[in-house]
């Protein structure tokens, strides 16, 4: 009877380890999908197929990225070069991707700088 109790405790512990591993694998896959979605959107912006504009309400992504909502904010930077000359057209682009994950909420952010007027 003692051996059965010890075996049962070991099986329960093993089951919890397997569950934690599956949960970690799912989180890793969602993180990887989120990274791909952000990189794809950045490339679309750089290619000119999407506009550099604020999206305060977000955009519900489709296809491979269904379930993700993308928010974009764009800030026009006021910079000067080493000669104190104003440098125009440089943007700070902030992307945030939000999704529901395992009863919680996941998010991933990306910031980059662009100069679309140089294209």
N, CA, C and O of each residue as an XYZ file, in Angstrom:
476
protein
N       0.824     -1.186      0.000
C       0.000      0.000      0.000
C       0.886      1.274      0.000
O       0.570      2.245     -0.688
N       1.967      1.264      0.757
C       2.894      2.390      0.793
C       3.547      2.563     -0.573
O       3.712      3.687     -1.047
N       3.916      1.457     -1.203
C       4.526      1.515     -2.531
C       3.546      2.111     -3.541
O       3.960      2.885     -4.405
N       2.279      1.777     -3.456
C       1.253      2.317     -4.355
C       1.113      3.817     -4.144
O       0.964      4.562     -5.112
N       1.157      4.268     -2.910
C       1.053      5.701     -2.615
C       2.259      6.447     -3.177
O       2.103      7.521     -3.758
N       3.454      5.892     -3.012
C       4.663      6.523     -3.544
C       4.604      6.573     -5.066
O       4.964      7.579     -5.677
N       4.149      5.488     -5.668
C       4.023      5.446     -7.126
C       3.010      6.487     -7.605
O       3.250      7.164     -8.605
N       1.888      6.622     -6.906
C       0.857      7.599     -7.286
C       1.413      9.026     -7.201
O       1.143      9.847     -8.078
N       2.181      9.321     -6.158
C       2.769     10.657     -6.014
C       3.757     10.919     -7.155
O       3.803     12.024     -7.694
N       4.537      9.917     -7.519
C       5.491     10.064     -8.615
C       4.777     10.307     -9.942
O       5.211     11.142    -10.736
N       3.694      9.589    -10.183
C       2.932      9.760    -11.424
C       2.313     11.156    -11.480
O       2.313     11.786    -12.538
N       1.791     11.643    -10.365
C       1.208     12.994    -10.328
C       2.291     14.038    -10.608
O       2.065     14.989    -11.357
N       3.456     13.857    -10.010
C       4.568     14.777    -10.268
C       4.991     14.761    -11.722
O       5.254     15.812    -12.307
N       5.060     13.583    -12.307
C       5.416     13.453    -13.711
C       4.368     14.122    -14.606
O       4.715     14.790    -15.580
N       3.103     13.942    -14.279
C       2.028     14.557    -15.062
C       2.128     16.081    -15.023
O       1.890     16.744    -16.032
N       2.472     16.626    -13.888
C       2.620     18.081    -13.775
C       3.816     18.571    -14.595
O       3.753     19.641    -15.200
N       4.880     17.813    -14.618
C       6.047     18.178    -15.433
C       5.696     18.166    -16.916
O       6.096     19.065    -17.656
N       4.955     17.159    -17.352
C       4.540     17.073    -18.752
C       3.639     18.253    -19.098
O       3.793     18.858    -20.159
N       2.703     18.586    -18.218
C       1.807     19.715    -18.445
C       2.589     21.024    -18.547
O       2.308     21.844    -19.421
N       3.563     21.228    -17.666
C       4.384     22.436    -17.707
C       5.186     22.500    -19.014
O       5.344     23.574    -19.593
N       5.684     21.366    -19.469
C       6.422     21.327    -20.732
C       5.539     21.672    -21.917
O       5.959     22.403    -22.814
N       4.324     21.153    -21.928
C       3.392     21.468    -23.019
C       3.018     22.944    -23.011
O       2.932     23.576    -24.064
N       2.800     23.485    -21.828
C       2.460     24.909    -21.713
C       3.620     25.777    -22.194
O       3.405     26.765    -22.895
N       4.839     25.418    -21.824
C       6.014     26.175    -22.269
C       6.173     26.082    -23.787
O       6.533     27.070    -24.428
N       5.913     24.925    -24.362
C       5.995     24.762    -25.815
C       4.979     25.623    -26.537
O       5.292     26.231    -27.561
N       3.762     25.678    -26.011
C       2.722     26.512    -26.609
C       3.105     27.982    -26.525
O       2.929     28.723    -27.493
N       3.627     28.414    -25.378
C       4.036     29.810    -25.225
C       5.162     30.146    -26.202
O       5.189     31.235    -26.776
N       6.084     29.213    -26.386
C       7.197     29.446    -27.319
C       6.690     29.568    -28.749
O       7.176     30.413    -29.502
N       5.721     28.740    -29.139
C       5.161     28.819    -30.500
C       4.427     30.142    -30.715
O       4.548     30.754    -31.776
N       3.660     30.587    -29.702
C       2.947     31.858    -29.827
C       3.937     33.019    -29.922
O       3.726     33.955    -30.693
N       5.001     32.961    -29.151
C       6.032     33.995    -29.199
C       6.691     34.033    -30.572
O       6.954     35.111    -31.106
N       6.955     32.881    -31.137
C       7.561     32.801    -32.462
C       6.623     33.363    -33.530
O       7.059     34.087    -34.425
N       5.346     33.030    -33.434
C       4.360     33.574    -34.387
C       4.275     35.089    -34.268
O       4.178     35.794    -35.272
N       4.312     35.585    -33.031
C       4.238     37.035    -32.804
C       5.450     37.735    -33.411
O       5.308     38.793    -34.024
N       6.634     37.160    -33.248
C       7.839     37.745    -33.836
C       7.722     37.811    -35.357
O       8.066     38.821    -35.971
N       7.236     36.731    -35.956
C       7.086     36.705    -37.419
C       6.081     37.756    -37.877
O       6.301     38.429    -38.885
N       4.976     37.899    -37.140
C       3.962     38.886    -37.508
C       4.537     40.298    -37.448
O       4.305     41.099    -38.353
N       5.288     40.609    -36.389
C       5.888     41.940    -36.270
C       6.917     42.191    -37.368
O       6.938     43.268    -37.963
N       7.761     41.212    -37.637
C       8.761     41.375    -38.707
C       8.100     41.530    -40.072
O       8.542     42.342    -40.884
N       7.047     40.760    -40.331
C       6.331     40.886    -41.607
C       5.738     42.278    -41.763
O       5.804     42.875    -42.838
N       5.152     42.795    -40.673
C       4.531     44.120    -40.749
C       5.609     45.191    -40.970
O       5.415     46.112    -41.763
N       6.729     45.070    -40.276
C       7.824     46.022    -40.458
C       8.299     46.002    -41.919
O       8.543     47.055    -42.508
N       8.427     44.827    -42.487
C       8.857     44.722    -43.892
C       7.830     45.327    -44.843
O       8.200     45.947    -45.841
N       6.544     45.154    -44.544
C       5.510     45.766    -45.383
C       5.578     47.283    -45.304
O       5.407     47.965    -46.314
N       5.827     47.818    -44.112
C       5.987     49.265    -43.962
C       7.188     49.746    -44.770
O       7.094     50.733    -45.500
N       8.307     49.056    -44.640
C       9.522     49.453    -45.343
C       9.373     49.351    -46.859
O       9.971     50.128    -47.602
N       8.577     48.395    -47.306
C       8.363     48.228    -48.749
C       7.354     49.227    -49.301
O       7.217     49.365    -50.516
N       6.644     49.927    -48.412
C       5.667     50.913    -48.856
C       4.283     50.363    -49.089
O       3.414     51.091    -49.569
N       4.040     49.104    -48.768
C       2.705     48.535    -48.995
C       1.746     48.817    -47.846
O       0.549     48.556    -47.968
N       2.251     49.349    -46.728
C       1.417     49.790    -45.610
C       1.816     51.218    -45.264
O       2.949     51.635    -45.504
N       0.878     51.956    -44.702
C       1.119     53.365    -44.381
C       1.736     53.521    -42.994
O       1.409     52.785    -42.062
N       2.624     54.486    -42.883
C       3.176     54.871    -41.579
C       2.148     55.801    -40.930
O       2.225     57.019    -41.094
N       1.204     55.243    -40.207
C       0.179     56.044    -39.549
C      -0.190     55.400    -38.216
O       0.060     54.215    -37.994
N      -0.779     56.188    -37.346
C      -1.202     55.677    -36.044
C      -2.431     54.796    -36.200
O      -3.330     55.096    -36.986
N      -2.458     53.715    -35.450
C      -3.613     52.803    -35.442
C      -4.026     52.586    -33.989
O      -3.738     51.536    -33.415
N      -4.708     53.584    -33.382
C      -5.058     53.465    -31.966
C      -6.066     52.357    -31.682
O      -6.090     51.826    -30.572
N      -6.896     51.998    -32.654
C      -7.884     50.929    -32.453
C      -7.332     49.566    -32.804
O      -7.955     48.545    -32.512
N      -6.181     49.542    -33.420
C      -5.552     48.278    -33.776
C      -6.120     47.686    -35.047
O      -7.112     48.163    -35.598
N      -5.469     46.646    -35.486
C      -5.854     45.934    -36.703
C      -5.864     44.450    -36.384
O      -4.859     43.900    -35.932
N      -6.982     43.810    -36.616
C      -7.095     42.366    -36.391
C      -6.425     41.651    -37.567
O      -6.847     41.795    -38.714
N      -5.382     40.885    -37.269
C      -4.653     40.197    -38.328
C      -5.389     38.932    -38.751
O      -6.140     38.350    -37.969
N      -5.172     38.520    -39.972
C      -5.856     37.349    -40.546
C      -4.822     36.330    -41.017
O      -3.614     36.556    -40.944
N      -5.330     35.216    -41.495
C      -4.460     34.181    -42.047
C      -3.679     33.479    -40.959
O      -4.237     33.079    -39.938
N      -2.392     33.333    -41.180
C      -1.517     32.646    -40.231
C      -1.497     33.328    -38.867
O      -1.196     32.695    -37.855
N      -1.822     34.629    -38.843
C      -1.742     35.404    -37.607
C      -3.109     35.737    -37.015
O      -3.250     36.711    -36.276
N      -4.109     34.933    -37.340
C      -5.435     35.120    -36.775
C      -5.355     35.044    -35.252
O      -4.676     34.185    -34.689
N      -6.059     35.959    -34.609
C      -6.058     36.011    -33.145
C      -5.146     37.093    -32.595
O      -5.187     37.393    -31.402
N      -4.321     37.683    -33.458
C      -3.440     38.764    -33.046
C      -4.062     40.105    -33.414
O      -4.685     40.235    -34.468
N      -3.896     41.088    -32.561
C      -4.297     42.469    -32.863
C      -3.043     43.325    -32.828
O      -2.284     43.295    -31.859
N      -2.833     44.094    -33.900
C      -1.643     44.918    -34.060
C      -1.985     46.387    -33.824
O      -2.938     46.914    -34.399
N      -1.202     47.036    -32.976
C      -1.316     48.469    -32.733
C      -0.036     49.127    -33.237
O       1.065     48.609    -33.051
N      -0.209     50.280    -33.879
C       0.943     50.980    -34.439
C       0.872     52.447    -34.053
O      -0.168     53.087    -34.212
N       1.977     52.981    -33.545
C       2.062     54.423    -33.305
C       3.317     54.937    -33.990
O       4.366     54.292    -33.973
N       3.187     56.103    -34.588
C       4.280     56.699    -35.349
C       4.525     58.109    -34.811
O       3.600     58.912    -34.690
N       5.778     58.391    -34.493
C       6.170     59.704    -33.977
C       7.196     60.298    -34.941
O       8.191     59.652    -35.270
N       6.954     61.516    -35.385
C       7.921     62.216    -36.222
C       8.973     62.834    -35.301
O       8.651     63.635    -34.424
N      10.212     62.458    -35.508
C      11.294     62.940    -34.653
C      11.844     64.264    -35.162
O      11.924     64.499    -36.368
N      12.219     65.118    -34.226
C      12.854     66.384    -34.571
C      14.323     66.269    -34.182
O      14.682     66.402    -33.012
N      15.158     66.022    -35.173
C      16.575     65.772    -34.936
C      17.433     66.800    -35.656
O      17.005     67.452    -36.609
N      18.670     66.921    -35.159
C      19.657     67.779    -35.810
C      20.905     66.959    -36.089
O      21.236     66.046    -35.333
N      21.597     67.282    -37.173
C      22.859     66.611    -37.467
C      24.001     67.307    -36.723
O      23.759     68.208    -35.920
N      25.226     66.897    -36.983
C      26.376     67.447    -36.277
C      26.600     68.928    -36.577
O      27.292     69.608    -35.820
N      26.026     69.441    -37.673
C      26.149     70.853    -38.041
C      24.944     71.668    -37.580
O      24.753     72.804    -38.014
N      24.144     71.093    -36.714
C      22.939     71.745    -36.172
C      21.886     72.006    -37.246
O      21.030     72.876    -37.086
N      21.953     71.240    -38.354
C      20.947     71.338    -39.405
C      19.802     70.386    -39.064
O      20.028     69.262    -38.616
N      18.581     70.845    -39.280
C      17.414     70.022    -38.987
C      17.352     68.832    -39.948
O      17.518     68.995    -41.157
N      17.114     67.651    -39.410
C      16.976     66.440    -40.212
C      15.492     66.073    -40.229
O      14.907     65.759    -39.193
N      14.896     66.118    -41.416
C      13.457     65.855    -41.554
C      13.183     64.423    -41.978
O      14.032     63.761    -42.574
N      12.000     63.966    -41.665
C      11.495     62.718    -42.218
C      11.844     61.453    -41.477
O      11.569     60.365    -41.982
N      12.440     61.541    -40.296
C      12.760     60.326    -39.552
C      11.631     60.037    -38.584
O      11.211     60.905    -37.818
N      11.146     58.807    -38.627
C      10.013     58.386    -37.812
C      10.437     57.336    -36.790
O      11.285     56.486    -37.064
N       9.842     57.410    -35.633
C       9.952     56.332    -34.648
C       8.656     55.539    -34.744
O       7.572     56.083    -34.531
N       8.765     54.277    -35.058
C       7.592     53.420    -35.229
C       7.557     52.409    -34.092
O       8.520     51.677    -33.863
N       6.432     52.380    -33.385
C       6.224     51.440    -32.290
C       5.102     50.488    -32.673
O       3.987     50.918    -32.970
N       5.397     49.209    -32.665
C       4.407     48.182    -32.964
C       4.162     47.370    -31.698
O       5.100     47.031    -30.977
N       2.898     47.063    -31.436
C       2.557     46.173    -30.323
C       1.559     45.154    -30.829
O       0.571     45.495    -31.480
N       1.829     43.917    -30.525
C       0.968     42.818    -30.910
C       0.371     42.230    -29.637
O       1.100     41.935    -28.690
N      -0.944     42.058    -29.609
C      -1.635     41.561    -28.422
C      -2.472     40.353    -28.829
O      -3.072     40.337    -29.903
N      -2.508     39.341    -27.961
C      -3.317     38.155    -28.217
C      -3.717     37.516    -26.890
O      -3.105     37.768    -25.852
N      -4.751     36.690    -26.944
C      -5.174     35.916    -25.779
C      -4.381     34.627    -25.764
O      -4.265     33.938    -26.777
N      -3.833     34.310    -24.590
C      -2.978     33.131    -24.492
C      -3.259     32.383    -23.206
O      -2.967     32.882    -22.119
N      -3.821     31.195    -23.318
C      -3.989     30.316    -22.170
C      -4.676     30.953    -20.979
O      -4.185     30.833    -19.856
N      -5.785     31.618    -21.186
C      -6.506     32.248    -20.104
C      -5.944     33.597    -19.713
O      -6.513     34.276    -18.858
N      -4.843     34.000    -20.317
C      -4.234     35.298    -20.044
C      -4.129     36.105    -21.311
O      -4.835     35.859    -22.289
N      -3.254     37.056    -21.280
C      -3.062     37.923    -22.439
C      -1.575     38.014    -22.732
O      -0.773     38.280    -21.837
N      -1.211     37.792    -23.981
C       0.178     37.902    -24.382
C       0.394     39.164    -25.191
O      -0.533     39.671    -25.822
N       1.610     39.670    -25.173
C       1.923     40.832    -25.999
C       3.416     40.838    -26.327
O       4.239     40.277    -25.604
N       3.724     41.478    -27.418
C       5.114     41.614    -27.867
C       5.218     42.979    -28.531
O       4.306     43.413    -29.235
N       6.345     43.649    -28.299
C       6.537     44.998    -28.843
C       7.802     45.068    -29.685
O       8.752     44.307    -29.502
N       7.770     46.022    -30.619
C       8.929     46.274    -31.465
C       8.998     47.775    -31.731
O       7.978     48.415    -31.991
N      10.197     48.327    -31.666
C      10.413     49.734    -32.006
C      11.517     49.789    -33.054
O      12.537     49.110    -32.938
N      11.296     50.610    -34.081
C      12.343     50.828    -35.069
C      12.206     52.237    -35.634
O      11.207     52.918    -35.405
N      13.205     52.652    -36.359
C      13.231     53.999    -36.940
C      13.213     53.868    -38.460
O      13.831     52.969    -39.031
N      12.503     54.769    -39.088
C      12.372     54.717    -40.544
C      12.496     56.112    -41.126
O      12.234     57.113    -40.459
N      12.895     56.154    -42.361
C      12.985     57.402    -43.103
C      12.325     57.184    -44.460
O      13.013     57.054    -45.472
N      10.972     57.144    -44.486
C      10.283     56.829    -45.741
C      10.518     57.866    -46.832
O      10.385     57.538    -48.011
N      10.862     59.101    -46.484
C      11.099     60.122    -47.511
C      12.379     59.847    -48.304
O      12.576     60.397    -49.387
N      13.247     58.988    -47.753
C      14.504     58.657    -48.447
C      14.298     57.608    -49.521
O      15.215     57.332    -50.294
N      13.111     57.017    -49.585
C      12.872     55.951    -50.578
C      12.677     56.513    -51.960
O      12.466     55.758    -52.909
